[in-house]
Amino acid sequence: MKYYIPAILWSLVILFLSTEGGINLPPSWWDFIAIDKVGHLVVYGIFCILLLYASTHNRTLALEKKGVIMALGVSIIYGIGMEVIQYTFFPGRFFEIPDIIANIIGSFVGLYLFKRFIHKNF
């Protein structure tokens, strides 16, 4: 369980960032969209990496299919849930399909980076 603490703490950071007040847009919407989506990608990539790291330590460092499915599933469902929570409970925040897509892509990028650079070093 202790290996999941970084992932849990990161999920709280995501919760905070997802629920803080509305964001002031820069002069160009395109600047905001690019920065916003990259932010989603990076945040959920890190979340997935932390979940994978915890999963491998709980199973004697083997990257099992079950752990990959769990990490991707939790990361993706959490990302969708944050969009729903923003829309439902926080005025000035919106439910955006492009954000969900960026979250999902970020989760898969996290899986790729974990498999390519982190897990092979164990």
NURO-623534 format. One record per atom (N, C-alpha, C, O): residue number from 1; x, y, z. Coordinates in nm, 3 decimals. Layout:
// residues N
{NUM; {X; Y; Z}}
...
// end
This chain:
// residues 122
{1; {0.082; -0.121; 0.000}}
{1; {0.000; 0.000; 0.000}}
{1; {0.087; 0.127; 0.000}}
{1; {0.050; 0.227; -0.060}}
{2; {0.201; 0.121; 0.067}}
{2; {0.283; 0.241; 0.079}}
{2; {0.333; 0.291; -0.056}}
{2; {0.361; 0.410; -0.072}}
{3; {0.344; 0.202; -0.154}}
{3; {0.390; 0.243; -0.286}}
{3; {0.285; 0.326; -0.362}}
{3; {0.318; 0.394; -0.459}}
{4; {0.161; 0.319; -0.317}}
{4; {0.055; 0.398; -0.381}}
{4; {0.046; 0.540; -0.326}}
{4; {-0.028; 0.622; -0.381}}
{5; {0.117; 0.571; -0.221}}
{5; {0.108; 0.705; -0.160}}
{5; {0.142; 0.815; -0.260}}
{5; {0.069; 0.914; -0.265}}
{6; {0.250; 0.805; -0.340}}
{6; {0.275; 0.912; -0.438}}
{6; {0.160; 0.929; -0.539}}
{6; {0.126; 1.042; -0.575}}
{7; {0.101; 0.820; -0.583}}
{7; {-0.012; 0.829; -0.678}}
{7; {-0.133; 0.894; -0.611}}
{7; {-0.203; 0.974; -0.673}}
{8; {-0.157; 0.860; -0.485}}
{8; {-0.269; 0.920; -0.412}}
{8; {-0.246; 1.070; -0.394}}
{8; {-0.337; 1.150; -0.414}}
{9; {-0.125; 1.106; -0.355}}
{9; {-0.093; 1.249; -0.339}}
{9; {-0.107; 1.323; -0.473}}
{9; {-0.159; 1.434; -0.477}}
{10; {-0.060; 1.260; -0.580}}
{10; {-0.072; 1.323; -0.713}}
{10; {-0.219; 1.338; -0.752}}
{10; {-0.256; 1.438; -0.814}}
{11; {-0.302; 1.240; -0.717}}
{11; {-0.445; 1.252; -0.748}}
{11; {-0.507; 1.369; -0.673}}
{11; {-0.599; 1.433; -0.724}}
{12; {-0.457; 1.399; -0.554}}
{12; {-0.505; 1.516; -0.480}}
{12; {-0.460; 1.647; -0.546}}
{12; {-0.533; 1.746; -0.546}}
{13; {-0.338; 1.646; -0.602}}
{13; {-0.291; 1.763; -0.678}}
{13; {-0.382; 1.784; -0.799}}
{13; {-0.422; 1.896; -0.829}}
{14; {-0.414; 1.676; -0.869}}
{14; {-0.504; 1.685; -0.985}}
{14; {-0.640; 1.739; -0.941}}
{14; {-0.698; 1.824; -1.009}}
{15; {-0.692; 1.688; -0.829}}
{15; {-0.821; 1.736; -0.777}}
{15; {-0.815; 1.886; -0.751}}
{15; {-0.906; 1.959; -0.789}}
{16; {-0.709; 1.931; -0.687}}
{16; {-0.694; 2.074; -0.658}}
{16; {-0.689; 2.155; -0.788}}
{16; {-0.761; 2.254; -0.802}}
{17; {-0.605; 2.113; -0.881}}
{17; {-0.591; 2.187; -1.007}}
{17; {-0.720; 2.186; -1.088}}
{17; {-0.751; 2.283; -1.158}}
{18; {-0.795; 2.076; -1.080}}
{18; {-0.918; 2.064; -1.157}}
{18; {-1.034; 2.143; -1.099}}
{18; {-1.130; 2.175; -1.169}}
{19; {-1.026; 2.174; -0.971}}
{19; {-1.140; 2.239; -0.907}}
{19; {-1.114; 2.383; -0.866}}
{19; {-1.204; 2.450; -0.814}}
{20; {-0.992; 2.432; -0.887}}
{20; {-0.968; 2.572; -0.853}}
{20; {-1.049; 2.659; -0.949}}
{20; {-1.094; 2.612; -1.053}}
{21; {-1.068; 2.784; -0.915}}
{21; {-1.153; 2.875; -0.991}}
{21; {-1.121; 2.881; -1.139}}
{21; {-1.021; 2.825; -1.184}}
{22; {-1.207; 2.948; -1.212}}
{22; {-1.188; 2.961; -1.356}}
{22; {-1.052; 3.016; -1.392}}
{22; {-0.989; 3.087; -1.313}}
{23; {-1.007; 2.984; -1.510}}
{23; {-0.874; 3.023; -1.555}}
{23; {-0.886; 3.143; -1.648}}
{23; {-0.972; 3.146; -1.735}}
{24; {-0.799; 3.243; -1.628}}
{24; {-0.796; 3.357; -1.718}}
{24; {-0.729; 3.316; -1.848}}
{24; {-0.618; 3.263; -1.849}}
{25; {-0.798; 3.340; -1.956}}
{25; {-0.745; 3.299; -2.086}}
{25; {-0.642; 3.399; -2.137}}
{25; {-0.657; 3.519; -2.116}}
{26; {-0.537; 3.350; -2.203}}
{26; {-0.442; 3.442; -2.265}}
{26; {-0.508; 3.512; -2.385}}
{26; {-0.621; 3.479; -2.421}}
{27; {-0.439; 3.609; -2.445}}
{27; {-0.499; 3.685; -2.554}}
{27; {-0.554; 3.597; -2.668}}
{27; {-0.655; 3.631; -2.729}}
{28; {-0.488; 3.489; -2.696}}
{28; {-0.533; 3.402; -2.806}}
{28; {-0.586; 3.270; -2.748}}
{28; {-0.520; 3.207; -2.666}}
{29; {-0.705; 3.230; -2.793}}
{29; {-0.761; 3.102; -2.752}}
{29; {-0.669; 2.987; -2.792}}
{29; {-0.659; 2.888; -2.719}}
{30; {-0.602; 2.998; -2.904}}
{30; {-0.516; 2.889; -2.951}}
{30; {-0.400; 2.865; -2.855}}
{30; {-0.359; 2.751; -2.835}}
{31; {-0.347; 2.972; -2.796}}
{31; {-0.241; 2.957; -2.697}}
{31; {-0.291; 2.878; -2.576}}
{31; {-0.222; 2.789; -2.526}}
{32; {-0.410; 2.911; -2.532}}
{32; {-0.469; 2.843; -2.417}}
{32; {-0.494; 2.696; -2.448}}
{32; {-0.462; 2.609; -2.367}}
{33; {-0.550; 2.669; -2.563}}
{33; {-0.584; 2.531; -2.598}}
{33; {-0.458; 2.446; -2.600}}
{33; {-0.457; 2.336; -2.544}}
{34; {-0.353; 2.494; -2.664}}
{34; {-0.229; 2.416; -2.673}}
{34; {-0.169; 2.392; -2.534}}
{34; {-0.132; 2.279; -2.502}}
{35; {-0.160; 2.495; -2.453}}
{35; {-0.101; 2.483; -2.320}}
{35; {-0.188; 2.394; -2.232}}
{35; {-0.137; 2.310; -2.158}}
{36; {-0.319; 2.413; -2.239}}
{36; {-0.412; 2.337; -2.158}}
{36; {-0.403; 2.187; -2.188}}
{36; {-0.396; 2.106; -2.096}}
{37; {-0.402; 2.152; -2.313}}
{37; {-0.400; 2.010; -2.351}}
{37; {-0.266; 1.945; -2.317}}
{37; {-0.263; 1.830; -2.273}}
{38; {-0.157; 2.016; -2.335}}
{38; {-0.026; 1.963; -2.295}}
{38; {-0.024; 1.942; -2.144}}
{38; {0.030; 1.843; -2.095}}
{39; {-0.082; 2.035; -2.070}}
{39; {-0.090; 2.021; -1.925}}
{39; {-0.166; 1.896; -1.885}}
{39; {-0.122; 1.821; -1.797}}
{40; {-0.281; 1.873; -1.949}}
{40; {-0.358; 1.751; -1.920}}
{40; {-0.276; 1.626; -1.951}}
{40; {-0.273; 1.531; -1.873}}
{41; {-0.210; 1.628; -2.064}}
{41; {-0.129; 1.514; -2.107}}
{41; {-0.019; 1.484; -2.005}}
{41; {0.000; 1.368; -1.966}}
{42; {0.053; 1.585; -1.962}}
{42; {0.163; 1.566; -1.867}}
{42; {0.112; 1.520; -1.731}}
{42; {0.168; 1.427; -1.672}}
{43; {0.008; 1.583; -1.681}}
{43; {-0.044; 1.551; -1.548}}
{43; {-0.092; 1.406; -1.542}}
{43; {-0.062; 1.335; -1.447}}
{44; {-0.167; 1.362; -1.644}}
{44; {-0.218; 1.225; -1.643}}
{44; {-0.111; 1.123; -1.681}}
{44; {-0.120; 1.007; -1.642}}
{45; {-0.011; 1.165; -1.756}}
{45; {0.103; 1.077; -1.782}}
{45; {0.177; 1.046; -1.654}}
{45; {0.213; 0.931; -1.627}}
{46; {0.201; 1.148; -1.573}}
{46; {0.268; 1.129; -1.444}}
{46; {0.183; 1.042; -1.353}}
{46; {0.236; 0.955; -1.284}}
{47; {0.053; 1.065; -1.352}}
{47; {-0.037; 0.986; -1.268}}
{47; {-0.029; 0.838; -1.306}}
{47; {-0.019; 0.752; -1.218}}
{48; {-0.033; 0.809; -1.434}}
{48; {-0.025; 0.671; -1.479}}
{48; {0.110; 0.609; -1.442}}
{48; {0.116; 0.493; -1.400}}
{49; {0.217; 0.683; -1.458}}
{49; {0.351; 0.634; -1.421}}
{49; {0.355; 0.600; -1.272}}
{49; {0.408; 0.495; -1.234}}
{50; {0.301; 0.685; -1.188}}
{50; {0.301; 0.660; -1.044}}
{50; {0.219; 0.535; -1.010}}
{50; {0.257; 0.458; -0.922}}
{51; {0.106; 0.517; -1.078}}
{51; {0.025; 0.397; -1.055}}
{51; {0.099; 0.271; -1.101}}
{51; {0.096; 0.169; -1.033}}
{52; {0.166; 0.279; -1.215}}
{52; {0.243; 0.165; -1.265}}
{52; {0.359; 0.132; -1.172}}
{52; {0.387; 0.015; -1.145}}
{53; {0.425; 0.234; -1.123}}
{53; {0.536; 0.215; -1.029}}
{53; {0.487; 0.140; -0.905}}
{53; {0.551; 0.045; -0.859}}
{54; {0.374; 0.185; -0.850}}
{54; {0.318; 0.119; -0.731}}
{54; {0.278; -0.024; -0.763}}
{54; {0.300; -0.114; -0.682}}
{55; {0.219; -0.044; -0.877}}
{55; {0.175; -0.177; -0.916}}
{55; {0.292; -0.275; -0.929}}
{55; {0.282; -0.389; -0.885}}
{56; {0.401; -0.230; -0.987}}
{56; {0.516; -0.319; -1.003}}
{56; {0.581; -0.350; -0.868}}
{56; {0.634; -0.460; -0.850}}
{57; {0.579; -0.258; -0.776}}
{57; {0.639; -0.284; -0.645}}
{57; {0.551; -0.375; -0.561}}
{57; {0.602; -0.447; -0.475}}
{58; {0.422; -0.373; -0.583}}
{58; {0.333; -0.462; -0.509}}
{58; {0.337; -0.604; -0.564}}
{58; {0.291; -0.696; -0.497}}
{59; {0.391; -0.623; -0.682}}
{59; {0.395; -0.755; -0.745}}
{59; {0.539; -0.793; -0.780}}
{59; {0.565; -0.842; -0.890}}
{60; {0.627; -0.773; -0.690}}
{60; {0.769; -0.809; -0.706}}
{60; {0.830; -0.760; -0.837}}
{60; {0.904; -0.833; -0.902}}
{61; {0.799; -0.639; -0.875}}
{61; {0.861; -0.568; -0.986}}
{61; {0.826; -0.621; -1.126}}
{61; {0.885; -0.576; -1.224}}
{62; {0.733; -0.713; -1.136}}
{62; {0.691; -0.760; -1.269}}
{62; {0.579; -0.669; -1.320}}
{62; {0.484; -0.640; -1.247}}
{63; {0.590; -0.626; -1.444}}
{63; {0.485; -0.545; -1.503}}
{63; {0.383; -0.640; -1.565}}
{63; {0.402; -0.689; -1.677}}
{64; {0.277; -0.666; -1.493}}
{64; {0.176; -0.761; -1.536}}
{64; {0.064; -0.689; -1.610}}
{64; {0.040; -0.570; -1.589}}
{65; {-0.004; -0.763; -1.696}}
{65; {-0.115; -0.709; -1.773}}
{65; {-0.221; -0.650; -1.681}}
{65; {-0.278; -0.544; -1.710}}
{66; {-0.248; -0.717; -1.571}}
{66; {-0.348; -0.671; -1.474}}
{66; {-0.310; -0.534; -1.417}}
{66; {-0.395; -0.447; -1.401}}
{67; {-0.181; -0.515; -1.387}}
{67; {-0.135; -0.387; -1.335}}
{67; {-0.145; -0.276; -1.438}}
{67; {-0.178; -0.162; -1.404}}
{68; {-0.116; -0.308; -1.564}}
{68; {-0.126; -0.209; -1.672}}
{68; {-0.272; -0.168; -1.690}}
{68; {-0.302; -0.049; -1.702}}
{69; {-0.361; -0.265; -1.693}}
{69; {-0.504; -0.236; -1.710}}
{69; {-0.555; -0.152; -1.593}}
{69; {-0.631; -0.058; -1.612}}
{70; {-0.511; -0.187; -1.471}}
{70; {-0.554; -0.112; -1.354}}
{70; {-0.504; 0.032; -1.360}}
{70; {-0.581; 0.126; -1.336}}
{71; {-0.377; 0.051; -1.393}}
{71; {-0.321; 0.186; -1.397}}
{71; {-0.389; 0.270; -1.505}}
{71; {-0.427; 0.384; -1.479}}
{72; {-0.403; 0.215; -1.625}}
{72; {-0.471; 0.289; -1.731}}
{72; {-0.616; 0.316; -1.696}}
{72; {-0.666; 0.427; -1.716}}
{73; {-0.683; 0.215; -1.643}}
{73; {-0.824; 0.231; -1.606}}
{73; {-0.846; 0.338; -1.501}}
{73; {-0.933; 0.424; -1.515}}
{74; {-0.767; 0.333; -1.395}}
{74; {-0.780; 0.432; -1.288}}
{74; {-0.750; 0.572; -1.341}}
{74; {-0.823; 0.667; -1.313}}
{75; {-0.643; 0.584; -1.417}}
{75; {-0.603; 0.714; -1.470}}
{75; {-0.710; 0.772; -1.563}}
{75; {-0.745; 0.890; -1.553}}
{76; {-0.762; 0.690; -1.651}}
{76; {-0.863; 0.737; -1.748}}
{76; {-0.995; 0.768; -1.678}}
{76; {-1.056; 0.871; -1.705}}
{77; {-1.039; 0.680; -1.591}}
{77; {-1.166; 0.703; -1.520}}
{77; {-1.155; 0.826; -1.430}}
{77; {-1.250; 0.903; -1.419}}
{78; {-1.041; 0.844; -1.366}}
{78; {-1.021; 0.962; -1.282}}
{78; {-1.027; 1.089; -1.367}}
{78; {-1.086; 1.189; -1.326}}
{79; {-0.966; 1.085; -1.484}}
{79; {-0.969; 1.200; -1.574}}
{79; {-1.111; 1.235; -1.619}}
{79; {-1.147; 1.353; -1.623}}
{80; {-1.189; 1.135; -1.652}}
{80; {-1.328; 1.159; -1.691}}
{80; {-1.406; 1.211; -1.570}}
{80; {-1.487; 1.303; -1.582}}
{81; {-1.382; 1.149; -1.454}}
{81; {-1.451; 1.193; -1.332}}
{81; {-1.422; 1.338; -1.298}}
{81; {-1.512; 1.410; -1.255}}
{82; {-1.298; 1.382; -1.316}}
{82; {-1.264; 1.521; -1.288}}
{82; {-1.341; 1.616; -1.380}}
{82; {-1.384; 1.723; -1.337}}
{83; {-1.358; 1.577; -1.505}}
{83; {-1.436; 1.662; -1.597}}
{83; {-1.582; 1.670; -1.553}}
{83; {-1.643; 1.777; -1.560}}
{84; {-1.637; 1.559; -1.510}}
{84; {-1.776; 1.557; -1.461}}
{84; {-1.790; 1.643; -1.336}}
{84; {-1.884; 1.720; -1.323}}
{85; {-1.696; 1.629; -1.244}}
{85; {-1.698; 1.706; -1.119}}
{85; {-1.687; 1.856; -1.149}}
{85; {-1.759; 1.937; -1.090}}
{86; {-1.598; 1.892; -1.240}}
{86; {-1.584; 2.034; -1.278}}
{86; {-1.718; 2.089; -1.327}}
{86; {-1.762; 2.195; -1.282}}
{87; {-1.780; 2.017; -1.417}}
{87; {-1.905; 2.064; -1.477}}
{87; {-2.019; 2.070; -1.375}}
{87; {-2.100; 2.163; -1.376}}
{88; {-2.024; 1.970; -1.288}}
{88; {-2.136; 1.958; -1.195}}
{88; {-2.128; 2.053; -1.076}}
{88; {-2.229; 2.110; -1.035}}
{89; {-2.009; 2.071; -1.022}}
{89; {-1.998; 2.140; -0.893}}
{89; {-1.925; 2.274; -0.895}}
{89; {-1.928; 2.346; -0.795}}
{90; {-1.860; 2.309; -1.003}}
{90; {-1.776; 2.428; -1.002}}
{90; {-1.812; 2.524; -1.115}}
{90; {-1.780; 2.500; -1.231}}
{91; {-1.880; 2.633; -1.080}}
{91; {-1.914; 2.733; -1.181}}
{91; {-1.786; 2.789; -1.245}}
{91; {-1.686; 2.809; -1.177}}
{92; {-1.791; 2.812; -1.373}}
{92; {-1.674; 2.864; -1.442}}
{92; {-1.582; 2.753; -1.493}}
{92; {-1.487; 2.781; -1.565}}
{93; {-1.610; 2.629; -1.456}}
{93; {-1.534; 2.514; -1.506}}
{93; {-1.626; 2.437; -1.602}}
{93; {-1.748; 2.442; -1.588}}
{94; {-1.568; 2.368; -1.698}}
{94; {-1.648; 2.307; -1.803}}
{94; {-1.612; 2.160; -1.824}}
{94; {-1.502; 2.117; -1.790}}
{95; {-1.706; 2.085; -1.879}}
{95; {-1.684; 1.948; -1.923}}
{95; {-1.638; 1.956; -2.067}}
{95; {-1.713; 2.001; -2.154}}
{96; {-1.515; 1.914; -2.093}}
{96; {-1.460; 1.926; -2.228}}
{96; {-1.408; 1.791; -2.278}}
{96; {-1.320; 1.731; -2.218}}
{97; {-1.465; 1.746; -2.388}}
{97; {-1.421; 1.622; -2.451}}
{97; {-1.272; 1.629; -2.490}}
{97; {-1.200; 1.532; -2.467}}
{98; {-1.223; 1.741; -2.546}}
{98; {-1.079; 1.747; -2.577}}
{98; {-0.989; 1.728; -2.454}}
{98; {-0.879; 1.673; -2.465}}
{99; {-1.035; 1.773; -2.337}}
{99; {-0.958; 1.749; -2.214}}
{99; {-0.953; 1.600; -2.182}}
{99; {-0.849; 1.548; -2.143}}
{100; {-1.065; 1.533; -2.199}}
{100; {-1.070; 1.389; -2.173}}
{100; {-0.976; 1.315; -2.269}}
{100; {-0.905; 1.223; -2.229}}
{101; {-0.978; 1.356; -2.395}}
{101; {-0.889; 1.294; -2.494}}
{101; {-0.743; 1.316; -2.455}}
{101; {-0.662; 1.225; -2.465}}
{102; {-0.710; 1.438; -2.411}}
{102; {-0.573; 1.467; -2.368}}
{102; {-0.536; 1.384; -2.244}}
{102; {-0.423; 1.338; -2.233}}
{103; {-0.631; 1.364; -2.153}}
{103; {-0.607; 1.281; -2.035}}
{103; {-0.576; 1.137; -2.075}}
{103; {-0.483; 1.074; -2.023}}
{104; {-0.654; 1.085; -2.168}}
{104; {-0.636; 0.947; -2.214}}
{104; {-0.502; 0.932; -2.286}}
{104; {-0.428; 0.837; -2.261}}
{105; {-0.473; 1.025; -2.374}}
{105; {-0.344; 1.019; -2.445}}
{105; {-0.229; 1.029; -2.344}}
{105; {-0.130; 0.957; -2.356}}
{106; {-0.242; 1.117; -2.246}}
{106; {-0.140; 1.130; -2.142}}
{106; {-0.119; 1.000; -2.065}}
{106; {-0.006; 0.965; -2.032}}
{107; {-0.228; 0.930; -2.036}}
{107; {-0.218; 0.802; -1.966}}
{107; {-0.139; 0.701; -2.048}}
{107; {-0.053; 0.630; -1.995}}
{108; {-0.167; 0.696; -2.178}}
{108; {-0.094; 0.602; -2.264}}
{108; {0.052; 0.645; -2.284}}
{108; {0.140; 0.560; -2.294}}
{109; {0.076; 0.775; -2.290}}
{109; {0.215; 0.823; -2.297}}
{109; {0.289; 0.784; -2.169}}
{109; {0.405; 0.742; -2.174}}
{110; {0.223; 0.796; -2.056}}
{110; {0.282; 0.755; -1.929}}
{110; {0.317; 0.606; -1.930}}
{110; {0.424; 0.567; -1.884}}
{111; {0.227; 0.523; -1.983}}
{111; {0.254; 0.380; -1.994}}
{111; {0.376; 0.356; -2.083}}
{111; {0.464; 0.279; -2.047}}
{112; {0.380; 0.422; -2.196}}
{112; {0.493; 0.406; -2.288}}
{112; {0.625; 0.446; -2.220}}
{112; {0.723; 0.373; -2.226}}
{113; {0.625; 0.563; -2.157}}
{113; {0.747; 0.611; -2.092}}
{113; {0.790; 0.518; -1.979}}
{113; {0.909; 0.493; -1.960}}
{114; {0.693; 0.468; -1.904}}
{114; {0.725; 0.376; -1.795}}
{114; {0.790; 0.249; -1.849}}
{114; {0.892; 0.203; -1.799}}
{115; {0.728; 0.192; -1.952}}
{115; {0.782; 0.068; -2.010}}
{115; {0.918; 0.091; -2.076}}
{115; {1.006; 0.005; -2.067}}
{116; {0.934; 0.203; -2.140}}
{116; {1.056; 0.230; -2.219}}
{116; {1.175; 0.272; -2.132}}
{116; {1.287; 0.229; -2.156}}
{117; {1.149; 0.357; -2.032}}
{117; {1.260; 0.417; -1.959}}
{117; {1.268; 0.378; -1.811}}
{117; {1.378; 0.376; -1.756}}
{118; {1.158; 0.349; -1.748}}
{118; {1.160; 0.329; -1.602}}
{118; {1.163; 0.181; -1.568}}
{118; {1.251; 0.137; -1.494}}
{119; {1.069; 0.105; -1.620}}
{119; {1.058; -0.034; -1.580}}
{119; {1.177; -0.118; -1.623}}
{119; {1.217; -0.210; -1.551}}
{120; {1.234; -0.090; -1.737}}
{120; {1.345; -0.172; -1.785}}
{120; {1.471; -0.155; -1.699}}
{120; {1.565; -0.233; -1.709}}
{121; {1.472; -0.052; -1.614}}
{121; {1.588; -0.028; -1.528}}
{121; {1.580; -0.101; -1.396}}
{121; {1.673; -0.093; -1.316}}
{122; {1.472; -0.172; -1.369}}
{122; {1.461; -0.247; -1.243}}
{122; {1.545; -0.372; -1.250}}
{122; {1.550; -0.449; -1.154}}
// end
